[in-house]
Amino acid sequence: MAALNPRRIGIDFSRDVPTADGLTLGMRNYLEETLGAEMAGRFVSAQPVVVSFRGRRLPEEVALLREAAGYTDKIMREALSEKVITPGKTTEKDVADYLQRRTEEFGARVAFASVVVGPTRGHAGPSERVIQPGDLVRIDFGITHRGYSTDVQRTAYVLGPGETAPPAEIQKMWDTCRQATDAAIAAMKPGVTGNDVDTVARKVLTDAGYAGYPHAAGHPIGFDVHDVGPLLGPDWKERYGSTVWLKLEKDQTFAVEPILYAEYAPMGGEINIGIEEDVVVTAAGVERLHPRQDALLLIRAAK
């Protein structure tokens, strides 16, 4: 070590990134004892190296994620249609069973599945609740395909008798959520921090008169649904630490989800409008890994 005379020595400790943290206190003490106080004074966290290496994807990895994300989007759109949902009959669990079956047909496995109907249930697992006219149905869902995991969210409205469009306030909520998601994606490019992206998306919602979402605007995806890399989040130190100040790099992959939360009296409480889309960072910005949801999905009752 004296011959190498390194300016810095990266070792395996990190406050905020578990993958970059693993050195025991005993081993840390042993290194300091062996190398001496002067050399130990050069110790730094190897977190930046770990995050950069683990967070970036090879073109072949991006191709696998693109294939998986495209399929995830496809079966969610199927699930949120009259093909699967018959208002007054179909349950949340029925929808989840469809997602499970179609994922297995693709040769993948379900990473997680949240199917939520109605207010004040947040991010919940599927229940026996029957989907009715006038309901919002939100699916947050991911699959694992050849070792890589997706995370996509879609929202649909079940048209009531005589309705040809959702209520104006629901449409406004969806449009605002769509604008926030687009703003977040437009802000993403190499060199910006995760906090920069969250700030842009959050402002769209608050400027429209809605509360900010109680979580981050997005997170890395890859080997895991929540993988290693910059968190697209607010400066909430004790929840997110320094991860929101990490800078985006080319070839990192993310799920972007600035969800809209709002009280809606006709449905009896707080409802959530969820749009979540998977992207890869490029030299100039980002590319979507699946088709954009251009409109609130509508489910019509059987004639």
Secondary structure, DSSP 8 states (H G I E B T S, - for coil): -TTT--S-EEES--SS-GGG----HHHHHHHHHHH-HHHHTTEEE-HHHHHHHHHB--HHHHHHHHHHHHHHHHHHHHHTSTTT--TTT-BHHHHHHHHHHHHHHHT-EEEEEEEEESSS--S----S-B--TT-EEEEEEEEEETTEE--EEEEEEE--TT-SS--HHHHHHHHHHHHHHHHHHHH--TT-BHHHHHHHHHHHHHHTT----SS-SEEE-SSSSS-SS--B----HHHHGGGGGSB--TTBEEEE---EEEEEGGGTEEEEE--BEEEEE-SSSEEESS----S-EEE----
